[in-house]
Amino acid sequence: MGQETTDGIPISTVDSPSVVLELIYQLKIKDVMHTAVITAKKTDTLRYVQRLMQENGITGIPITEGSQLVGIVSIDDIVQALDGNYIEDVVENHMTKHVIVLEDDMPLSFAISYLNKYRYGRYPVVTKHNELVGILTSKDVIGTLLVEMNREVLRLEKLHQTIERMPERYSEMEFTTVRYDFELAGRASTEIKKALKQRNIDSKMIRRVAIASYELEINQVVHSDGGVIRCSIHPDKIVIVATDTGPGIADIGLALTEGWSTANEWIRSLGFGAGMGLANTKRVSDEFSLESTVGTGTTVRSVVFISTPTTEKPFSQEY
């Protein structure tokens, strides 16, 4: 069994208040995980792992070979070993080898998605080279968010007291993306939200723009060779233009179909590639266009009108 199941976490990566959404896209998993990881080796016995769990009050033990994660043993595995009278067997024969993990430079939003999707009690955290560097639980997530939310509330209170409404003037922001660079994923949407908040833009419009910019940013990181996200803030509208350098989209109709994706198994294992990015962007946009040439690149334009009534537009919660 390997990773014991538990209840999910009562936080949504879509419908939570804006201050919470900003935090879960800004914080990285390495900011939340605890690094004091208790591990065992493949050659240890299940009896030894049982003692480790009892002595430390935990319900799962990662199995490592050097610094590499090679498996995991859960309390359910120990119970089965006791029932089956093979508790003295070595770990290698009974550990779960295909472990669902998180990477340390992923945004915290992915940890919350994993907690709610798989409902495991704990997740090993690894580097891009599969080196075990931490463990993350729902308690870690909630505790960190409470601390950070308190800091953010204090900051916003001070900001409200000292800053008057900024004039609604034109401005432009630009962000670059790099293929598979998840460490900076979410930076564009975070900075764009901050700029819109300073202009006292309606929170529902900010949310729509944030979804569009985040989806387009992640699409570039996952599917392209890198690109640029540009945000133009006008008195009457917000315009997001995402331009990448390839490989382009062969069938635009399919690309806009919910659930259709070209993501490989590795990308899907990281929680990406659900095939909802462009569909979600189109849903939250008042105007939407997509141009693409195979081998050259893709340009997506999303517009949200500030004068448009702030009615909620439905979109998928899968990222």
Contacts in CASP RR format, 6 or more apart in sequence:
PFRMAT RR
TARGET T0000
AUTHOR 0000-0000-0000
METHOD contacts of the structure
MODEL  1
MGQETTDGIPISTVDSPSVVLELIYQLKIKDVMHTAVITAKKTDTLRYVQ
RLMQENGITGIPITEGSQLVGIVSIDDIVQALDGNYIEDVVENHMTKHVI
VLEDDMPLSFAISYLNKYRYGRYPVVTKHNELVGILTSKDVIGTLLVEMN
REVLRLEKLHQTIERMPERYSEMEFTTVRYDFELAGRASTEIKKALKQRN
IDSKMIRRVAIASYELEINQVVHSDGGVIRCSIHPDKIVIVATDTGPGIA
DIGLALTEGWSTANEWIRSLGFGAGMGLANTKRVSDEFSLESTVGTGTTV
RSVVFISTPTTEKPFSQEY
1 74 0 8 1.000
1 76 0 8 1.000
1 77 0 8 1.000
1 80 0 8 1.000
1 96 0 8 1.000
2 60 0 8 1.000
2 72 0 8 1.000
2 73 0 8 1.000
2 74 0 8 1.000
2 76 0 8 1.000
2 77 0 8 1.000
2 95 0 8 1.000
2 96 0 8 1.000
2 99 0 8 1.000
3 60 0 8 1.000
3 72 0 8 1.000
3 74 0 8 1.000
3 96 0 8 1.000
3 99 0 8 1.000
3 100 0 8 1.000
3 118 0 8 1.000
3 120 0 8 1.000
3 121 0 8 1.000
3 122 0 8 1.000
3 123 0 8 1.000
4 59 0 8 1.000
4 60 0 8 1.000
4 74 0 8 1.000
4 75 0 8 1.000
4 76 0 8 1.000
4 120 0 8 1.000
4 121 0 8 1.000
4 122 0 8 1.000
5 118 0 8 1.000
5 119 0 8 1.000
5 120 0 8 1.000
5 121 0 8 1.000
6 119 0 8 1.000
6 120 0 8 1.000
6 121 0 8 1.000
6 138 0 8 1.000
7 119 0 8 1.000
7 138 0 8 1.000
8 115 0 8 1.000
8 116 0 8 1.000
8 119 0 8 1.000
8 138 0 8 1.000
9 112 0 8 1.000
9 115 0 8 1.000
9 116 0 8 1.000
9 138 0 8 1.000
9 141 0 8 1.000
9 142 0 8 1.000
11 20 0 8 1.000
11 24 0 8 1.000
11 112 0 8 1.000
11 141 0 8 1.000
11 142 0 8 1.000
11 145 0 8 1.000
12 112 0 8 1.000
12 317 0 8 1.000
13 21 0 8 1.000
13 24 0 8 1.000
13 109 0 8 1.000
13 112 0 8 1.000
13 113 0 8 1.000
13 317 0 8 1.000
13 319 0 8 1.000
14 21 0 8 1.000
14 211 0 8 1.000
14 315 0 8 1.000
14 317 0 8 1.000
15 317 0 8 1.000
16 24 0 8 1.000
18 193 0 8 1.000
18 197 0 8 1.000
18 203 0 8 1.000
18 206 0 8 1.000
18 207 0 8 1.000
18 210 0 8 1.000
19 149 0 8 1.000
19 152 0 8 1.000
19 153 0 8 1.000
19 156 0 8 1.000
20 145 0 8 1.000
20 149 0 8 1.000
21 207 0 8 1.000
21 210 0 8 1.000
22 152 0 8 1.000
22 190 0 8 1.000
22 193 0 8 1.000
22 194 0 8 1.000
23 108 0 8 1.000
23 145 0 8 1.000
23 148 0 8 1.000
23 149 0 8 1.000
23 152 0 8 1.000
24 107 0 8 1.000
24 108 0 8 1.000
24 109 0 8 1.000
24 112 0 8 1.000
24 145 0 8 1.000
25 107 0 8 1.000
25 108 0 8 1.000
25 109 0 8 1.000
25 186 0 8 1.000
25 189 0 8 1.000
25 190 0 8 1.000
25 214 0 8 1.000
26 107 0 8 1.000
26 108 0 8 1.000
26 186 0 8 1.000
26 190 0 8 1.000
27 107 0 8 1.000
27 108 0 8 1.000
27 144 0 8 1.000
27 148 0 8 1.000
28 104 0 8 1.000
28 105 0 8 1.000
28 106 0 8 1.000
28 107 0 8 1.000
28 108 0 8 1.000
28 183 0 8 1.000
29 102 0 8 1.000
29 103 0 8 1.000
29 104 0 8 1.000
29 105 0 8 1.000
29 106 0 8 1.000
29 107 0 8 1.000
29 108 0 8 1.000
29 110 0 8 1.000
29 111 0 8 1.000
29 125 0 8 1.000
29 136 0 8 1.000
30 104 0 8 1.000
30 105 0 8 1.000
30 125 0 8 1.000
30 133 0 8 1.000
31 108 0 8 1.000
31 144 0 8 1.000
32 108 0 8 1.000
32 111 0 8 1.000
32 136 0 8 1.000
32 140 0 8 1.000
32 141 0 8 1.000
32 144 0 8 1.000
33 102 0 8 1.000
33 104 0 8 1.000
33 125 0 8 1.000
33 133 0 8 1.000
33 134 0 8 1.000
33 135 0 8 1.000
33 136 0 8 1.000
33 140 0 8 1.000
34 134 0 8 1.000
34 135 0 8 1.000
34 136 0 8 1.000
34 140 0 8 1.000
35 133 0 8 1.000
35 134 0 8 1.000
37 62 0 8 1.000
37 124 0 8 1.000
37 132 0 8 1.000
37 133 0 8 1.000
37 134 0 8 1.000
37 135 0 8 1.000
38 52 0 8 1.000
38 56 0 8 1.000
38 58 0 8 1.000
38 61 0 8 1.000
39 61 0 8 1.000
39 62 0 8 1.000
39 63 0 8 1.000
39 64 0 8 1.000
39 132 0 8 1.000
40 48 0 8 1.000
40 49 0 8 1.000
40 52 0 8 1.000
40 61 0 8 1.000
40 62 0 8 1.000
40 63 0 8 1.000
40 64 0 8 1.000
40 73 0 8 1.000
40 91 0 8 1.000
41 63 0 8 1.000
41 64 0 8 1.000
41 65 0 8 1.000
41 91 0 8 1.000
42 63 0 8 1.000
42 65 0 8 1.000
42 70 0 8 1.000
42 90 0 8 1.000
42 91 0 8 1.000
42 92 0 8 1.000
42 95 0 8 1.000
43 90 0 8 1.000
43 91 0 8 1.000
43 92 0 8 1.000
44 90 0 8 1.000
44 91 0 8 1.000
45 87 0 8 1.000
45 88 0 8 1.000
45 89 0 8 1.000
45 90 0 8 1.000
45 91 0 8 1.000
46 73 0 8 1.000
46 77 0 8 1.000
46 78 0 8 1.000
46 81 0 8 1.000
46 86 0 8 1.000
46 87 0 8 1.000
46 88 0 8 1.000
46 89 0 8 1.000
46 90 0 8 1.000
46 91 0 8 1.000
46 94 0 8 1.000
47 87 0 8 1.000
47 88 0 8 1.000
49 61 0 8 1.000
49 73 0 8 1.000
49 78 0 8 1.000
49 91 0 8 1.000
50 78 0 8 1.000
50 81 0 8 1.000
50 82 0 8 1.000
50 87 0 8 1.000
52 58 0 8 1.000
52 61 0 8 1.000
53 59 0 8 1.000
53 60 0 8 1.000
53 61 0 8 1.000
53 75 0 8 1.000
53 78 0 8 1.000
58 122 0 8 1.000
59 74 0 8 1.000
59 75 0 8 1.000
59 121 0 8 1.000
59 122 0 8 1.000
60 72 0 8 1.000
60 73 0 8 1.000
60 74 0 8 1.000
60 75 0 8 1.000
60 122 0 8 1.000
61 72 0 8 1.000
61 73 0 8 1.000
62 69 0 8 1.000
62 71 0 8 1.000
62 72 0 8 1.000
62 99 0 8 1.000
62 124 0 8 1.000
62 132 0 8 1.000
62 135 0 8 1.000
63 69 0 8 1.000
63 70 0 8 1.000
63 71 0 8 1.000
63 72 0 8 1.000
63 73 0 8 1.000
63 91 0 8 1.000
63 92 0 8 1.000
63 95 0 8 1.000
64 70 0 8 1.000
64 132 0 8 1.000
67 131 0 8 1.000
67 132 0 8 1.000
68 130 0 8 1.000
68 131 0 8 1.000
68 132 0 8 1.000
69 99 0 8 1.000
69 101 0 8 1.000
69 124 0 8 1.000
69 126 0 8 1.000
69 130 0 8 1.000
69 131 0 8 1.000
69 132 0 8 1.000
70 95 0 8 1.000
70 97 0 8 1.000
71 95 0 8 1.000
71 96 0 8 1.000
71 97 0 8 1.000
71 99 0 8 1.000
72 95 0 8 1.000
72 96 0 8 1.000
72 99 0 8 1.000
72 124 0 8 1.000
73 91 0 8 1.000
73 94 0 8 1.000
73 95 0 8 1.000
73 96 0 8 1.000
74 96 0 8 1.000
77 94 0 8 1.000
77 95 0 8 1.000
77 96 0 8 1.000
78 87 0 8 1.000
81 87 0 8 1.000
81 89 0 8 1.000
81 94 0 8 1.000
86 94 0 8 1.000
99 124 0 8 1.000
100 114 0 8 1.000
100 118 0 8 1.000
100 120 0 8 1.000
100 123 0 8 1.000
100 269 0 8 1.000
101 123 0 8 1.000
101 124 0 8 1.000
101 125 0 8 1.000
101 126 0 8 1.000
102 110 0 8 1.000
102 111 0 8 1.000
102 114 0 8 1.000
102 123 0 8 1.000
102 124 0 8 1.000
102 125 0 8 1.000
102 126 0 8 1.000
102 136 0 8 1.000
103 125 0 8 1.000
103 126 0 8 1.000
103 127 0 8 1.000
103 128 0 8 1.000
103 182 0 8 1.000
103 270 0 8 1.000
104 125 0 8 1.000
104 126 0 8 1.000
104 127 0 8 1.000
104 133 0 8 1.000
104 134 0 8 1.000
105 128 0 8 1.000
105 182 0 8 1.000
105 183 0 8 1.000
106 182 0 8 1.000
106 185 0 8 1.000
106 270 0 8 1.000
107 182 0 8 1.000
107 185 0 8 1.000
107 186 0 8 1.000
108 141 0 8 1.000
108 144 0 8 1.000
109 319 0 8 1.000
110 270 0 8 1.000
110 271 0 8 1.000
110 319 0 8 1.000
111 123 0 8 1.000
111 136 0 8 1.000
111 141 0 8 1.000
112 141 0 8 1.000
113 271 0 8 1.000
113 319 0 8 1.000
114 120 0 8 1.000
114 123 0 8 1.000
114 271 0 8 1.000
115 121 0 8 1.000
115 123 0 8 1.000
115 138 0 8 1.000
115 141 0 8 1.000
121 137 0 8 1.000
121 138 0 8 1.000
122 135 0 8 1.000
122 136 0 8 1.000
122 137 0 8 1.000
123 135 0 8 1.000
123 136 0 8 1.000
123 137 0 8 1.000
124 132 0 8 1.000
124 134 0 8 1.000
124 135 0 8 1.000
125 132 0 8 1.000
125 133 0 8 1.000
125 134 0 8 1.000
125 135 0 8 1.000
125 136 0 8 1.000
126 132 0 8 1.000
126 133 0 8 1.000
127 133 0 8 1.000
163 198 0 8 1.000
165 199 0 8 1.000
165 200 0 8 1.000
166 198 0 8 1.000
166 199 0 8 1.000
166 200 0 8 1.000
168 199 0 8 1.000
168 235 0 8 1.000
169 235 0 8 1.000
170 232 0 8 1.000
170 233 0 8 1.000
170 234 0 8 1.000
170 235 0 8 1.000
171 195 0 8 1.000
171 232 0 8 1.000
171 233 0 8 1.000
172 230 0 8 1.000
172 231 0 8 1.000
172 232 0 8 1.000
172 233 0 8 1.000
173 188 0 8 1.000
173 191 0 8 1.000
173 192 0 8 1.000
173 195 0 8 1.000
173 230 0 8 1.000
173 231 0 8 1.000
173 233 0 8 1.000
174 228 0 8 1.000
174 229 0 8 1.000
174 230 0 8 1.000
174 231 0 8 1.000
175 187 0 8 1.000
175 188 0 8 1.000
175 191 0 8 1.000
175 217 0 8 1.000
175 228 0 8 1.000
175 229 0 8 1.000
175 230 0 8 1.000
176 226 0 8 1.000
176 227 0 8 1.000
176 228 0 8 1.000
176 229 0 8 1.000
177 184 0 8 1.000
177 188 0 8 1.000
177 217 0 8 1.000
177 220 0 8 1.000
177 221 0 8 1.000
177 224 0 8 1.000
177 226 0 8 1.000
177 227 0 8 1.000
177 228 0 8 1.000
177 229 0 8 1.000
177 244 0 8 1.000
178 184 0 8 1.000
178 221 0 8 1.000
178 226 0 8 1.000
179 221 0 8 1.000
179 224 0 8 1.000
179 225 0 8 1.000
179 226 0 8 1.000
180 221 0 8 1.000
180 222 0 8 1.000
181 221 0 8 1.000
182 221 0 8 1.000
182 270 0 8 1.000
185 217 0 8 1.000
185 218 0 8 1.000
185 221 0 8 1.000
186 214 0 8 1.000
186 217 0 8 1.000
186 218 0 8 1.000
187 217 0 8 1.000
188 213 0 8 1.000
188 214 0 8 1.000
188 217 0 8 1.000
188 229 0 8 1.000
188 231 0 8 1.000
189 210 0 8 1.000
189 211 0 8 1.000
189 213 0 8 1.000
189 214 0 8 1.000
189 217 0 8 1.000
192 209 0 8 1.000
192 210 0 8 1.000
192 213 0 8 1.000
192 231 0 8 1.000
192 240 0 8 1.000
193 206 0 8 1.000
193 209 0 8 1.000
193 210 0 8 1.000
195 231 0 8 1.000
195 233 0 8 1.000
196 205 0 8 1.000
196 206 0 8 1.000
196 209 0 8 1.000
196 233 0 8 1.000
196 238 0 8 1.000
197 206 0 8 1.000
199 233 0 8 1.000
201 238 0 8 1.000
201 306 0 8 1.000
202 306 0 8 1.000
202 310 0 8 1.000
204 310 0 8 1.000
204 311 0 8 1.000
204 312 0 8 1.000
205 238 0 8 1.000
205 304 0 8 1.000
205 306 0 8 1.000
205 308 0 8 1.000
205 310 0 8 1.000
208 284 0 8 1.000
208 285 0 8 1.000
208 304 0 8 1.000
208 313 0 8 1.000
209 231 0 8 1.000
209 238 0 8 1.000
209 240 0 8 1.000
209 284 0 8 1.000
209 304 0 8 1.000
211 280 0 8 1.000
211 281 0 8 1.000
211 284 0 8 1.000
211 315 0 8 1.000
212 240 0 8 1.000
212 280 0 8 1.000
212 281 0 8 1.000
212 284 0 8 1.000
212 285 0 8 1.000
212 302 0 8 1.000
212 304 0 8 1.000
213 229 0 8 1.000
213 231 0 8 1.000
213 240 0 8 1.000
213 302 0 8 1.000
215 276 0 8 1.000
215 277 0 8 1.000
215 278 0 8 1.000
215 280 0 8 1.000
215 281 0 8 1.000
215 319 0 8 1.000
216 229 0 8 1.000
216 240 0 8 1.000
216 242 0 8 1.000
216 277 0 8 1.000
216 281 0 8 1.000
216 300 0 8 1.000
216 302 0 8 1.000
217 229 0 8 1.000
217 242 0 8 1.000
218 272 0 8 1.000
218 277 0 8 1.000
218 319 0 8 1.000
219 242 0 8 1.000
219 277 0 8 1.000
219 278 0 8 1.000
219 300 0 8 1.000
220 226 0 8 1.000
220 227 0 8 1.000
220 229 0 8 1.000
220 242 0 8 1.000
220 244 0 8 1.000
222 263 0 8 1.000
222 267 0 8 1.000
222 272 0 8 1.000
222 273 0 8 1.000
223 244 0 8 1.000
223 262 0 8 1.000
223 263 0 8 1.000
224 244 0 8 1.000
224 245 0 8 1.000
224 246 0 8 1.000
224 247 0 8 1.000
224 248 0 8 1.000
224 297 0 8 1.000
224 298 0 8 1.000
225 244 0 8 1.000
225 245 0 8 1.000
225 246 0 8 1.000
225 247 0 8 1.000
226 244 0 8 1.000
226 245 0 8 1.000
226 246 0 8 1.000
227 242 0 8 1.000
227 243 0 8 1.000
227 244 0 8 1.000
227 245 0 8 1.000
228 242 0 8 1.000
228 243 0 8 1.000
228 244 0 8 1.000
229 240 0 8 1.000
229 241 0 8 1.000
229 242 0 8 1.000
230 240 0 8 1.000
230 241 0 8 1.000
230 242 0 8 1.000
230 243 0 8 1.000
231 238 0 8 1.000
231 239 0 8 1.000
231 240 0 8 1.000
232 238 0 8 1.000
232 239 0 8 1.000
232 241 0 8 1.000
234 306 0 8 1.000
235 306 0 8 1.000
236 305 0 8 1.000
236 306 0 8 1.000
236 307 0 8 1.000
237 286 0 8 1.000
237 303 0 8 1.000
237 304 0 8 1.000
237 305 0 8 1.000
237 306 0 8 1.000
237 307 0 8 1.000
238 303 0 8 1.000
238 304 0 8 1.000
238 306 0 8 1.000
239 301 0 8 1.000
239 302 0 8 1.000
239 303 0 8 1.000
240 300 0 8 1.000
240 301 0 8 1.000
240 302 0 8 1.000
240 303 0 8 1.000
241 299 0 8 1.000
241 300 0 8 1.000
241 301 0 8 1.000
241 302 0 8 1.000
242 298 0 8 1.000
242 299 0 8 1.000
242 300 0 8 1.000
242 301 0 8 1.000
242 302 0 8 1.000
243 297 0 8 1.000
243 298 0 8 1.000
243 299 0 8 1.000
244 297 0 8 1.000
244 298 0 8 1.000
244 299 0 8 1.000
245 296 0 8 1.000
245 297 0 8 1.000
246 295 0 8 1.000
246 296 0 8 1.000
246 297 0 8 1.000
246 298 0 8 1.000
247 294 0 8 1.000
247 295 0 8 1.000
247 297 0 8 1.000
248 292 0 8 1.000
248 293 0 8 1.000
248 294 0 8 1.000
248 295 0 8 1.000
248 296 0 8 1.000
248 297 0 8 1.000
248 298 0 8 1.000
249 255 0 8 1.000
249 290 0 8 1.000
249 292 0 8 1.000
249 294 0 8 1.000
249 298 0 8 1.000
250 294 0 8 1.000
252 290 0 8 1.000
252 292 0 8 1.000
254 260 0 8 1.000
255 278 0 8 1.000
255 290 0 8 1.000
255 292 0 8 1.000
256 278 0 8 1.000
256 279 0 8 1.000
256 282 0 8 1.000
256 290 0 8 1.000
257 279 0 8 1.000
258 275 0 8 1.000
258 276 0 8 1.000
258 279 0 8 1.000
258 316 0 8 1.000
259 274 0 8 1.000
259 275 0 8 1.000
259 276 0 8 1.000
259 279 0 8 1.000
260 275 0 8 1.000
261 268 0 8 1.000
261 273 0 8 1.000
261 274 0 8 1.000
261 275 0 8 1.000
263 272 0 8 1.000
263 273 0 8 1.000
263 275 0 8 1.000
267 273 0 8 1.000
271 319 0 8 1.000
272 319 0 8 1.000
274 316 0 8 1.000
274 318 0 8 1.000
274 319 0 8 1.000
275 318 0 8 1.000
276 315 0 8 1.000
276 316 0 8 1.000
276 318 0 8 1.000
276 319 0 8 1.000
277 319 0 8 1.000
278 290 0 8 1.000
278 300 0 8 1.000
279 315 0 8 1.000
279 316 0 8 1.000
280 315 0 8 1.000
280 316 0 8 1.000
281 288 0 8 1.000
281 300 0 8 1.000
281 302 0 8 1.000
282 288 0 8 1.000
282 302 0 8 1.000
283 313 0 8 1.000
283 314 0 8 1.000
283 315 0 8 1.000
284 302 0 8 1.000
284 304 0 8 1.000
284 313 0 8 1.000
284 315 0 8 1.000
285 302 0 8 1.000
285 303 0 8 1.000
285 304 0 8 1.000
286 303 0 8 1.000
286 304 0 8 1.000
286 305 0 8 1.000
286 308 0 8 1.000
287 301 0 8 1.000
287 302 0 8 1.000
287 303 0 8 1.000
287 305 0 8 1.000
288 300 0 8 1.000
288 301 0 8 1.000
288 302 0 8 1.000
288 303 0 8 1.000
289 300 0 8 1.000
289 301 0 8 1.000
290 298 0 8 1.000
290 299 0 8 1.000
290 300 0 8 1.000
290 301 0 8 1.000
291 298 0 8 1.000
291 299 0 8 1.000
292 298 0 8 1.000
292 299 0 8 1.000
END
